[in-house]
Every structure is written in structure tokens, then in C-alpha cells.
């Protein structure tokens, strides 16, 4: 019977041309044309499953995380700009306060200088008044001493003149001696 086939031939024919008689694959199974239809079907099913998993679960999560990060970055940038503006305002206020403090210090220093100068001028005026008073007292005392000295000189001169005239053996005339002494003292 030529039409009858053996069991081994049926098994080899049933499996296909990509499997040998022992059931082992011949070459790479991915390149066997008999199995491509099956491989393409499962590839499409897998890609559709991956697409749905990514589209429904992973990509929305990633998109929300990216949106959250973008919002955080935007908020941080806005906060940084606000802080920078506040820092600039604080620096301007500091510079203004520093300038005001310097101006106030200059005004206080000038006021103090003026007060010290006024006090010094008053002290100088008091000292000048005291010096003038003491000078007047000294002038008065000197004039009194001079007047008393002149009187004493006049008395001493009269006495000396009388003694000289008497020693020379002359007659002492008090009026003539007084007139001579007064004349000599005038200059």
C-alpha cells in the first residue's frame, strides 16, 4: 500500500517543515515561515496590550508628574522673582536708611560742633571779661601803686633835698625845695 503513511511521516508532516523528525526546531524558529502568521498575531496582541497599558496607566501618570513638576518649577520661579523683588526693595530701603542715618549723623555732628563753638565762644567771652576785670583791677592797683610811689618819691626827694642842702651848709627853704621837686617830677 503505497498510499499508507507511517506515523513518523504523519508527525513530521503535521508539525511542518521547521521541525525535524525528533521534534526539534530546525534553525531559528523566528525565521520559519510556517510560524510567521502566529508570531504576527501575538505581536499585534502584545503591542495592543502594551499600548493600552501605556495609554491608560503609565502615560497619564507620567503626564501628571510632568505637569506637577512644571507647576512646581513655575511656582518656584515666581517665588524666586518675588523674593528677588523683595530683596531689591529691602536693599533700596537699607540704602535709603543708611543715607538718612549718615545725613542725621552729619546734622548731629554739625549741631554738636555749633553747640561746642557757642559754649567755647561763651567761655572765651567770660574769660575775656574776667581778664578785662583783672586787668582793670591790676591797672587800678598799678595806678594806686604808681600814685603812692610818686608820693613816696616826692617825700623822699624833698627829704633828700633838705638833707643835701643842710649837708652843704645851706638854709633849707621848704617851699623852694617843694617847687624844685614838683618841677623836676613833671618832666
TORVO-618129 format. One record per residue: residue in three letters; x, y, z of N, C-alpha, C in turn. Coordinates in nm, 2 decimals. Example, Ala and Ser with C-alpha at 12.3 -4.5 7.8 and 13.67 -1.06 7.14 Angstrom:
// residues 2
+------+--------+---------+--------+---------+----------+--------+--------+---------+--------+
| code | n_east | n_north |   n_up | ca_east | ca_north |  ca_up | c_east | c_north |   c_up |
+------+--------+---------+--------+---------+----------+--------+--------+---------+--------+
|  ALA |   1.32 |   -0.57 |   0.78 |    1.23 |    -0.45 |   0.78 |   1.32 |   -0.33 |   0.78 |
|  SER |   1.28 |   -0.22 |   0.71 |    1.37 |    -0.11 |   0.71 |   1.29 |    0.00 |   0.79 |
+------+--------+---------+--------+---------+----------+--------+--------+---------+--------+
END
This chain:
// residues 187
+------+--------+---------+--------+---------+----------+--------+--------+---------+--------+
| code | n_east | n_north |   n_up | ca_east | ca_north |  ca_up | c_east | c_north |   c_up |
+------+--------+---------+--------+---------+----------+--------+--------+---------+--------+
|  UNK |   0.08 |   -0.11 |   0.00 |    0.00 |     0.00 |   0.00 |   0.09 |    0.12 |   0.00 |
|  UNK |   0.08 |    0.17 |  -0.10 |    0.16 |     0.28 |  -0.13 |   0.10 |    0.41 |  -0.08 |
|  UNK |  -0.02 |    0.41 |  -0.05 |   -0.09 |     0.53 |   0.00 |  -0.08 |    0.54 |   0.15 |
|  UNK |  -0.05 |    0.44 |   0.21 |   -0.04 |     0.45 |   0.35 |   0.09 |    0.51 |   0.40 |
|  UNK |   0.07 |    0.59 |   0.50 |    0.19 |     0.66 |   0.55 |   0.22 |    0.61 |   0.69 |
|  UNK |   0.34 |    0.62 |   0.73 |    0.38 |     0.57 |   0.86 |   0.35 |    0.68 |   0.96 |
|  UNK |   0.34 |    0.65 |   1.09 |    0.32 |     0.75 |   1.20 |   0.42 |    0.86 |   1.20 |
|  UNK |   0.55 |    0.82 |   1.17 |    0.65 |     0.92 |   1.18 |   0.64 |    1.02 |   1.07 |
|  UNK |   0.59 |    0.98 |   0.95 |    0.57 |     1.07 |   0.84 |   0.46 |    1.17 |   0.87 |
|  UNK |   0.35 |    1.11 |   0.93 |    0.24 |     1.20 |   0.97 |   0.28 |    1.30 |   1.07 |
|  UNK |   0.36 |    1.26 |   1.17 |    0.40 |     1.36 |   1.27 |   0.49 |    1.47 |   1.21 |
|  UNK |   0.58 |    1.43 |   1.12 |    0.66 |     1.53 |   1.06 |   0.58 |    1.62 |   0.97 |
|  UNK |   0.48 |    1.57 |   0.90 |    0.40 |     1.65 |   0.81 |   0.31 |    1.74 |   0.88 |
|  UNK |   0.26 |    1.69 |   1.00 |    0.17 |     1.76 |   1.08 |   0.24 |    1.88 |   1.14 |
|  UNK |   0.36 |    1.87 |   1.19 |    0.43 |     1.98 |   1.26 |   0.47 |    2.08 |   1.15 |
|  UNK |   0.52 |    2.05 |   1.05 |    0.56 |     2.14 |   0.94 |   0.71 |    2.12 |   0.91 |
|  UNK |   0.75 |    2.21 |   0.82 |    0.89 |     2.19 |   0.77 |   0.99 |    2.25 |   0.86 |
|  UNK |   0.95 |    2.32 |   0.97 |    1.05 |     2.38 |   1.06 |   1.09 |    2.29 |   1.17 |
|  UNK |   1.04 |    2.17 |   1.18 |    1.07 |     2.07 |   1.29 |   1.12 |    1.95 |   1.22 |
|  UNK |   1.23 |    1.89 |   1.28 |    1.28 |     1.77 |   1.23 |   1.20 |    1.65 |   1.29 |
|  UNK |   1.24 |    1.53 |   1.25 |    1.16 |     1.41 |   1.29 |   1.16 |    1.39 |   1.44 |
|  UNK |   1.26 |    1.44 |   1.51 |    1.27 |     1.42 |   1.66 |   1.19 |    1.53 |   1.73 |
|  UNK |   1.13 |    1.63 |   1.66 |    1.05 |     1.73 |   1.73 |   1.13 |    1.86 |   1.76 |
|  UNK |   1.26 |    1.86 |   1.72 |    1.35 |     1.98 |   1.75 |   1.33 |    2.08 |   1.63 |
|  UNK |   1.35 |    2.20 |   1.66 |    1.34 |     2.31 |   1.56 |   1.46 |    2.31 |   1.47 |
|  UNK |   1.44 |    2.33 |   1.35 |    1.55 |     2.34 |   1.25 |   1.58 |    2.49 |   1.24 |
|  UNK |   1.70 |    2.53 |   1.28 |    1.74 |     2.67 |   1.26 |   1.67 |    2.76 |   1.37 |
|  UNK |   1.65 |    2.88 |   1.34 |    1.58 |     2.97 |   1.43 |   1.43 |    2.97 |   1.41 |
|  UNK |   1.36 |    2.94 |   1.51 |    1.21 |     2.93 |   1.49 |   1.15 |    3.06 |   1.45 |
|  UNK |   1.21 |    3.18 |   1.48 |    1.15 |     3.30 |   1.45 |   1.15 |    3.33 |   1.30 |
|  UNK |   1.24 |    3.25 |   1.23 |    1.25 |     3.27 |   1.08 |   1.18 |    3.17 |   1.00 |
|  UNK |   1.11 |    3.08 |   1.07 |    1.03 |     2.98 |   1.00 |   0.90 |    3.04 |   0.95 |
|  UNK |   0.89 |    3.03 |   0.81 |    0.77 |     3.10 |   0.75 |   0.64 |    3.03 |   0.79 |
|  UNK |   0.64 |    2.91 |   0.83 |    0.52 |     2.84 |   0.88 |   0.46 |    2.90 |   1.00 |
|  UNK |   0.55 |    2.96 |   1.09 |    0.50 |     3.02 |   1.22 |   0.49 |    3.17 |   1.21 |
|  UNK |   0.51 |    3.23 |   1.10 |    0.50 |     3.38 |   1.10 |   0.36 |    3.43 |   1.12 |
|  UNK |   0.27 |    3.37 |   1.07 |    0.13 |     3.42 |   1.09 |   0.10 |    3.42 |   1.24 |
|  UNK |   0.13 |    3.31 |   1.31 |    0.11 |     3.30 |   1.45 |   0.19 |    3.41 |   1.53 |
|  UNK |   0.32 |    3.43 |   1.49 |    0.40 |     3.53 |   1.56 |   0.35 |    3.67 |   1.54 |
|  UNK |   0.30 |    3.70 |   1.41 |    0.25 |     3.83 |   1.38 |   0.12 |    3.86 |   1.47 |
|  UNK |   0.03 |    3.76 |   1.48 |   -0.09 |     3.77 |   1.56 |  -0.05 |    3.81 |   1.70 |
|  UNK |   0.04 |    3.73 |   1.76 |    0.07 |     3.75 |   1.90 |   0.15 |    3.89 |   1.92 |
|  UNK |   0.23 |    3.92 |   1.82 |    0.30 |     4.05 |   1.82 |   0.19 |    4.17 |   1.83 |
|  UNK |   0.09 |    4.16 |   1.74 |   -0.01 |     4.26 |   1.74 |  -0.09 |    4.26 |   1.87 |
|  UNK |  -0.12 |    4.15 |   1.92 |   -0.19 |     4.14 |   2.05 |  -0.11 |    4.20 |   2.16 |
|  UNK |   0.02 |    4.17 |   2.17 |    0.11 |     4.22 |   2.27 |   0.12 |    4.37 |   2.25 |
|  UNK |   0.14 |    4.42 |   2.13 |    0.16 |     4.57 |   2.11 |   0.03 |    4.64 |   2.15 |
|  UNK |  -0.09 |    4.59 |   2.12 |   -0.21 |     4.65 |   2.16 |  -0.23 |    4.65 |   2.31 |
|  UNK |  -0.19 |    4.54 |   2.38 |   -0.19 |     4.53 |   2.52 |  -0.10 |    4.64 |   2.58 |
|  UNK |   0.02 |    4.64 |   2.53 |    0.12 |     4.74 |   2.58 |   0.07 |    4.88 |   2.56 |
|  UNK |   0.01 |    4.91 |   2.44 |   -0.04 |     5.04 |   2.41 |  -0.15 |    5.08 |   2.51 |
|  UNK |  -0.24 |    4.99 |   2.54 |   -0.35 |     5.02 |   2.63 |  -0.29 |    5.04 |   2.78 |
|  UNK |  -0.20 |    4.96 |   2.81 |   -0.14 |     4.98 |   2.95 |  -0.07 |    5.11 |   2.95 |
|  UNK |   0.01 |    5.15 |   2.85 |    0.08 |     5.28 |   2.85 |  -0.02 |    5.39 |   2.84 |
|  UNK |  -0.12 |    5.38 |   2.75 |   -0.22 |     5.49 |   2.73 |  -0.31 |    5.51 |   2.85 |
|  UNK |  -0.35 |    5.40 |   2.92 |   -0.44 |     5.42 |   3.03 |  -0.37 |    5.43 |   3.17 |
|  UNK |  -0.25 |    5.38 |   3.19 |   -0.20 |     5.38 |   3.32 |  -0.07 |    5.47 |   3.32 |
|  UNK |   0.03 |    5.43 |   3.25 |    0.17 |     5.49 |   3.26 |   0.17 |    5.63 |   3.21 |
|  UNK |   0.12 |    5.65 |   3.09 |    0.14 |     5.79 |   3.03 |   0.06 |    5.89 |   3.11 |
|  UNK |  -0.07 |    5.86 |   3.16 |   -0.13 |     5.97 |   3.24 |  -0.05 |    6.00 |   3.37 |
|  UNK |   0.00 |    5.89 |   3.43 |    0.09 |     5.92 |   3.55 |   0.21 |    6.00 |   3.51 |
|  UNK |   0.27 |    5.97 |   3.41 |    0.39 |     6.05 |   3.36 |   0.35 |    6.19 |   3.33 |
|  UNK |   0.24 |    6.21 |   3.26 |    0.19 |     6.34 |   3.23 |   0.16 |    6.42 |   3.35 |
|  UNK |   0.09 |    6.36 |   3.45 |    0.06 |     6.43 |   3.57 |   0.19 |    6.47 |   3.65 |
|  UNK |   0.28 |    6.38 |   3.65 |    0.41 |     6.41 |   3.72 |   0.48 |    6.52 |   3.65 |
|  UNK |   0.48 |    6.52 |   3.52 |    0.55 |     6.63 |   3.44 |   0.47 |    6.76 |   3.46 |
|  UNK |   0.34 |    6.75 |   3.46 |    0.26 |     6.88 |   3.49 |   0.29 |    6.93 |   3.63 |
|  UNK |   0.29 |    6.84 |   3.72 |    0.32 |     6.88 |   3.86 |   0.46 |    6.94 |   3.87 |
|  UNK |   0.56 |    6.88 |   3.81 |    0.69 |     6.94 |   3.81 |   0.70 |    7.07 |   3.74 |
|  UNK |   0.63 |    7.09 |   3.63 |    0.62 |     7.21 |   3.56 |   0.55 |    7.32 |   3.65 |
|  UNK |   0.45 |    7.28 |   3.72 |    0.38 |     7.37 |   3.81 |   0.47 |    7.41 |   3.92 |
|  UNK |   0.54 |    7.31 |   3.98 |    0.64 |     7.34 |   4.09 |   0.75 |    7.44 |   4.04 |
|  UNK |   0.80 |    7.41 |   3.92 |    0.91 |     7.49 |   3.87 |   0.85 |    7.64 |   3.84 |
|  UNK |   0.73 |    7.65 |   3.79 |    0.68 |     7.78 |   3.76 |   0.65 |    7.85 |   3.90 |
|  UNK |   0.60 |    7.78 |   3.99 |    0.58 |     7.84 |   4.13 |   0.71 |    7.88 |   4.19 |
|  UNK |   0.81 |    7.80 |   4.18 |    0.94 |     7.83 |   4.23 |   1.01 |    7.95 |   4.17 |
|  UNK |   0.99 |    7.96 |   4.03 |    1.04 |     8.07 |   3.96 |   0.97 |    8.20 |   4.00 |
|  UNK |   0.84 |    8.19 |   4.02 |    0.76 |     8.31 |   4.06 |   0.80 |    8.35 |   4.20 |
|  UNK |   0.82 |    8.25 |   4.29 |    0.86 |     8.28 |   4.43 |   1.00 |    8.34 |   4.43 |
|  UNK |   1.09 |    8.29 |   4.35 |    1.22 |     8.34 |   4.34 |   1.22 |    8.49 |   4.29 |
|  UNK |   1.14 |    8.52 |   4.19 |    1.13 |     8.65 |   4.14 |   1.07 |    8.74 |   4.25 |
|  UNK |   0.97 |    8.70 |   4.32 |    0.91 |     8.77 |   4.43 |   1.01 |    8.80 |   4.54 |
|  UNK |   1.09 |    8.70 |   4.57 |    1.20 |     8.72 |   4.67 |   1.30 |    8.81 |   4.63 |
|  UNK |   1.34 |    8.80 |   4.50 |    1.44 |     8.89 |   4.44 |   1.39 |    9.03 |   4.45 |
|  UNK |   1.26 |    9.05 |   4.41 |    1.20 |     9.19 |   4.42 |   1.20 |    9.24 |   4.56 |
|  UNK |   1.16 |    9.15 |   4.66 |    1.17 |     9.19 |   4.80 |   1.31 |    9.23 |   4.84 |
|  UNK |   1.40 |    9.15 |   4.80 |    1.54 |     9.17 |   4.84 |   1.59 |    9.31 |   4.78 |
|  UNK |   1.55 |    9.34 |   4.66 |    1.59 |     9.46 |   4.60 |   1.52 |    9.58 |   4.67 |
|  UNK |   1.39 |    9.56 |   4.71 |    1.33 |     9.66 |   4.79 |   1.39 |    9.68 |   4.93 |
|  UNK |   1.43 |    9.57 |   4.99 |    1.50 |     9.57 |   5.12 |   1.63 |    9.64 |   5.10 |
|  UNK |   1.71 |    9.61 |   4.99 |    1.83 |     9.68 |   4.97 |   1.82 |    9.83 |   4.95 |
|  UNK |   1.71 |    9.87 |   4.87 |    1.69 |    10.01 |   4.85 |   1.65 |   10.08 |   4.98 |
|  UNK |   1.57 |   10.01 |   5.06 |    1.53 |    10.06 |   5.19 |   1.65 |   10.08 |   5.28 |
|  UNK |   1.74 |    9.98 |   5.28 |    1.86 |     9.98 |   5.35 |   1.95 |   10.10 |   5.31 |
|  UNK |   1.97 |   10.11 |   5.18 |    2.05 |    10.22 |   5.13 |   1.99 |   10.36 |   5.17 |
|  UNK |   1.86 |   10.37 |   5.16 |    1.79 |    10.49 |   5.20 |   1.81 |   10.52 |   5.35 |
|  UNK |   1.79 |   10.41 |   5.43 |    1.81 |    10.43 |   5.57 |   1.95 |   10.46 |   5.61 |
|  UNK |   2.05 |   10.40 |   5.53 |    2.19 |    10.43 |   5.56 |   2.22 |   10.58 |   5.52 |
|  UNK |   2.16 |   10.63 |   5.41 |    2.18 |    10.77 |   5.37 |   2.12 |   10.86 |   5.47 |
|  UNK |   2.00 |   10.82 |   5.52 |    1.93 |    10.91 |   5.62 |   2.01 |   10.91 |   5.75 |
|  UNK |   2.07 |   10.79 |   5.78 |    2.15 |    10.79 |   5.91 |   2.27 |   10.87 |   5.89 |
|  UNK |   2.34 |   10.87 |   5.78 |    2.46 |    10.95 |   5.75 |   2.42 |   11.10 |   5.76 |
|  UNK |   2.31 |   11.13 |   5.70 |    2.27 |    11.27 |   5.70 |   2.23 |   11.32 |   5.84 |
|  UNK |   2.17 |   11.23 |   5.91 |    2.13 |    11.26 |   6.05 |   2.26 |   11.27 |   6.14 |
|  UNK |   2.36 |   11.18 |   6.11 |    2.48 |    11.19 |   6.19 |   2.56 |   11.32 |   6.15 |
|  UNK |   2.55 |   11.36 |   6.03 |    2.62 |    11.48 |   5.99 |   2.55 |   11.60 |   6.06 |
|  UNK |   2.41 |   11.60 |   6.06 |    2.34 |    11.70 |   6.13 |   2.37 |   11.71 |   6.28 |
|  UNK |   2.37 |   11.59 |   6.34 |    2.40 |    11.58 |   6.48 |   2.55 |   11.63 |   6.51 |
|  UNK |   2.64 |   11.59 |   6.42 |    2.78 |    11.64 |   6.44 |   2.79 |   11.79 |   6.42 |
|  UNK |   2.72 |   11.84 |   6.32 |    2.72 |    11.99 |   6.30 |   2.65 |   12.06 |   6.42 |
|  UNK |   2.54 |   12.01 |   6.47 |    2.48 |    12.07 |   6.58 |   2.57 |   12.07 |   6.70 |
|  UNK |   2.64 |   11.95 |   6.72 |    2.73 |    11.94 |   6.83 |   2.85 |   12.04 |   6.82 |
|  UNK |   2.90 |   12.05 |   6.69 |    3.01 |    12.15 |   6.67 |   2.96 |   12.29 |   6.70 |
|  UNK |   2.84 |   12.32 |   6.66 |    2.78 |    12.45 |   6.68 |   2.76 |   12.48 |   6.83 |
|  UNK |   2.71 |   12.38 |   6.90 |    2.69 |    12.39 |   7.05 |   2.83 |   12.41 |   7.11 |
|  UNK |   2.93 |   12.33 |   7.07 |    3.06 |    12.34 |   7.13 |   3.12 |   12.48 |   7.10 |
|  UNK |   3.10 |   12.52 |   6.98 |    3.15 |    12.65 |   6.94 |   3.09 |   12.76 |   7.02 |
|  UNK |   2.95 |   12.75 |   7.04 |    2.88 |    12.85 |   7.12 |   2.93 |   12.85 |   7.26 |
|  UNK |   2.95 |   12.73 |   7.32 |    3.00 |    12.72 |   7.45 |   3.14 |   12.77 |   7.46 |
|  UNK |   3.22 |   12.75 |   7.36 |    3.36 |    12.80 |   7.36 |   3.36 |   12.95 |   7.35 |
|  UNK |   3.27 |   13.00 |   7.26 |    3.27 |    13.15 |   7.25 |   3.22 |   13.21 |   7.38 |
|  UNK |   3.12 |   13.15 |   7.45 |    3.07 |    13.20 |   7.58 |   3.18 |   13.19 |   7.68 |
|  UNK |   3.26 |   13.08 |   7.68 |    3.37 |    13.06 |   7.78 |   3.48 |   13.16 |   7.75 |
|  UNK |   3.51 |   13.18 |   7.62 |    3.61 |    13.28 |   7.58 |   3.56 |   13.42 |   7.62 |
|  UNK |   3.43 |   13.45 |   7.60 |    3.38 |    13.58 |   7.64 |   3.39 |   13.60 |   7.79 |
|  UNK |   3.35 |   13.50 |   7.87 |    3.36 |    13.50 |   8.02 |   3.51 |   13.52 |   8.06 |
|  UNK |   3.60 |   13.45 |   7.99 |    3.74 |    13.46 |   8.02 |   3.79 |   13.60 |   7.99 |
|  UNK |   3.75 |   13.65 |   7.87 |    3.79 |    13.79 |   7.83 |   3.73 |   13.89 |   7.93 |
|  UNK |   3.61 |   13.87 |   7.98 |    3.55 |    13.96 |   8.08 |   3.63 |   13.95 |   8.21 |
|  UNK |   3.67 |   13.83 |   8.25 |    3.74 |    13.81 |   8.37 |   3.88 |   13.87 |   8.36 |
|  UNK |   3.94 |   13.85 |   8.24 |    4.08 |    13.90 |   8.22 |   4.07 |   14.05 |   8.22 |
|  UNK |   3.96 |   14.11 |   8.15 |    3.95 |    14.25 |   8.15 |   3.93 |   14.31 |   8.29 |
|  UNK |   3.84 |   14.24 |   8.37 |    3.82 |    14.28 |   8.51 |   3.95 |   14.28 |   8.59 |
|  UNK |   4.02 |   14.17 |   8.57 |    4.15 |    14.16 |   8.64 |   4.25 |   14.26 |   8.59 |
|  UNK |   4.25 |   14.28 |   8.46 |    4.34 |    14.39 |   8.41 |   4.30 |   14.52 |   8.46 |
|  UNK |   4.17 |   14.55 |   8.47 |    4.13 |    14.68 |   8.52 |   4.17 |   14.69 |   8.67 |
|  UNK |   4.15 |   14.58 |   8.74 |    4.19 |    14.58 |   8.88 |   4.34 |   14.60 |   8.89 |
|  UNK |   4.41 |   14.53 |   8.81 |    4.56 |    14.55 |   8.81 |   4.60 |   14.69 |   8.77 |
|  UNK |   4.53 |   14.74 |   8.67 |    4.56 |    14.88 |   8.63 |   4.53 |   14.98 |   8.74 |
|  UNK |   4.42 |   14.95 |   8.81 |    4.39 |    15.04 |   8.93 |   4.49 |   15.02 |   9.03 |
|  UNK |   4.53 |   14.89 |   9.06 |    4.63 |    14.87 |   9.16 |   4.76 |   14.93 |   9.12 |
|  UNK |   4.80 |   14.92 |   8.99 |    4.92 |    14.97 |   8.94 |   4.92 |   15.13 |   8.95 |
|  UNK |   4.81 |   15.19 |   8.92 |    4.80 |    15.33 |   8.93 |   4.80 |   15.38 |   9.07 |
|  UNK |   4.74 |   15.30 |   9.16 |    4.75 |    15.33 |   9.30 |   4.89 |   15.32 |   9.35 |
|  UNK |   4.96 |   15.21 |   9.31 |    5.10 |    15.19 |   9.35 |   5.18 |   15.30 |   9.29 |
|  UNK |   5.15 |   15.34 |   9.16 |    5.23 |    15.45 |   9.10 |   5.21 |   15.58 |   9.17 |
|  UNK |   5.08 |   15.61 |   9.21 |    5.05 |    15.73 |   9.28 |   5.12 |   15.73 |   9.41 |
|  UNK |   5.11 |   15.62 |   9.48 |    5.17 |    15.61 |   9.61 |   5.32 |   15.62 |   9.60 |
|  UNK |   5.37 |   15.56 |   9.49 |    5.52 |    15.56 |   9.47 |   5.56 |   15.71 |   9.44 |
|  UNK |   5.48 |   15.77 |   9.36 |    5.51 |    15.91 |   9.33 |   5.51 |   16.00 |   9.45 |
|  UNK |   5.41 |   15.97 |   9.54 |    5.40 |    16.05 |   9.66 |   5.52 |   16.02 |   9.75 |
|  UNK |   5.56 |   15.89 |   9.75 |    5.67 |    15.85 |   9.83 |   5.80 |   15.91 |   9.77 |
|  UNK |   5.81 |   15.91 |   9.64 |    5.93 |    15.96 |   9.57 |   5.94 |   16.11 |   9.60 |
|  UNK |   5.82 |   16.17 |   9.60 |    5.82 |    16.32 |   9.62 |   5.86 |   16.35 |   9.77 |
|  UNK |   5.81 |   16.27 |   9.86 |    5.85 |    16.28 |  10.00 |   6.00 |   16.25 |  10.02 |
|  UNK |   6.05 |   16.14 |   9.96 |    6.19 |    16.10 |   9.97 |   6.27 |   16.21 |   9.90 |
|  UNK |   6.23 |   16.26 |   9.78 |    6.30 |    16.36 |   9.71 |   6.32 |   16.49 |   9.80 |
|  UNK |   6.20 |   16.53 |   9.86 |    6.21 |    16.65 |   9.95 |   6.30 |   16.63 |  10.06 |
|  UNK |   6.29 |   16.51 |  10.12 |    6.38 |    16.48 |  10.24 |   6.52 |   16.48 |  10.20 |
|  UNK |   6.55 |   16.42 |  10.08 |    6.69 |    16.41 |  10.03 |   6.74 |   16.55 |  10.00 |
|  UNK |   6.65 |   16.63 |   9.94 |    6.70 |    16.76 |   9.90 |   6.73 |   16.85 |  10.03 |
|  UNK |   6.64 |   16.83 |  10.13 |    6.67 |    16.90 |  10.25 |   6.80 |   16.85 |  10.32 |
|  UNK |   6.82 |   16.73 |  10.31 |    6.94 |    16.67 |  10.37 |   7.06 |   16.72 |  10.30 |
|  UNK |   7.06 |   16.72 |  10.16 |    7.17 |    16.76 |  10.08 |   7.20 |   16.91 |  10.11 |
|  UNK |   7.09 |   16.99 |  10.11 |    7.11 |    17.13 |  10.13 |   7.17 |   17.16 |  10.27 |
|  UNK |   7.12 |   17.09 |  10.37 |    7.17 |    17.10 |  10.51 |   7.31 |   17.05 |  10.51 |
|  UNK |   7.35 |   16.95 |  10.44 |    7.48 |    16.90 |  10.45 |   7.58 |   16.99 |  10.38 |
|  UNK |   7.53 |   17.06 |  10.28 |    7.62 |    17.16 |  10.22 |   7.63 |   17.29 |  10.29 |
|  UNK |   7.55 |   17.30 |  10.39 |    7.56 |    17.41 |  10.48 |   7.46 |   17.52 |  10.44 |
|  UNK |   7.37 |   17.49 |  10.36 |    7.27 |    17.60 |  10.32 |   7.15 |   17.59 |  10.41 |
|  UNK |   7.07 |   17.70 |  10.39 |    6.95 |    17.72 |  10.46 |   6.84 |   17.64 |  10.39 |
|  UNK |   6.76 |   17.56 |  10.45 |    6.65 |    17.48 |  10.39 |   6.53 |   17.56 |  10.38 |
|  UNK |   6.48 |   17.59 |  10.26 |    6.35 |    17.66 |  10.24 |   6.26 |   17.55 |  10.18 |
|  UNK |   6.16 |   17.52 |  10.26 |    6.07 |    17.41 |  10.23 |   5.99 |   17.44 |  10.10 |
|  UNK |   5.95 |   17.56 |  10.08 |    5.87 |    17.59 |   9.97 |   5.95 |   17.58 |   9.84 |
|  UNK |   6.08 |   17.63 |   9.85 |    6.16 |    17.63 |   9.73 |   6.20 |   17.48 |   9.69 |
|  UNK |   6.22 |   17.40 |   9.80 |    6.25 |    17.26 |   9.77 |   6.13 |   17.19 |   9.71 |
|  UNK |   6.01 |   17.22 |   9.76 |    5.89 |    17.15 |   9.71 |   5.87 |   17.20 |   9.57 |
|  UNK |   5.89 |   17.32 |   9.54 |    5.87 |    17.37 |   9.40 |   5.97 |   17.30 |   9.31 |
|  UNK |   6.10 |   17.29 |   9.35 |    6.20 |    17.23 |   9.27 |   6.17 |   17.08 |   9.24 |
|  UNK |   6.13 |   17.01 |   9.35 |    6.10 |    16.87 |   9.34 |   5.98 |   16.85 |   9.24 |
|  UNK |   5.87 |   16.93 |   9.26 |    5.75 |    16.92 |   9.18 |   5.79 |   16.95 |   9.03 |
|  UNK |   5.87 |   17.05 |   9.01 |    5.91 |    17.09 |   8.87 |   5.99 |   16.98 |   8.81 |
|  UNK |   6.07 |   16.91 |   8.89 |    6.16 |    16.80 |   8.83 |   6.07 |   16.68 |   8.80 |
|  UNK |   5.97 |   16.66 |   8.88 |    5.89 |    16.54 |   8.87 |   5.79 |   16.55 |   8.75 |
|  UNK |   5.76 |   16.67 |   8.71 |    5.67 |    16.69 |   8.59 |   5.75 |   16.66 |   8.46 |
|  UNK |   5.87 |   16.67 |   8.47 |    5.94 |    16.63 |   8.35 |   6.05 |   16.72 |   8.32 |
+------+--------+---------+--------+---------+----------+--------+--------+---------+--------+
END
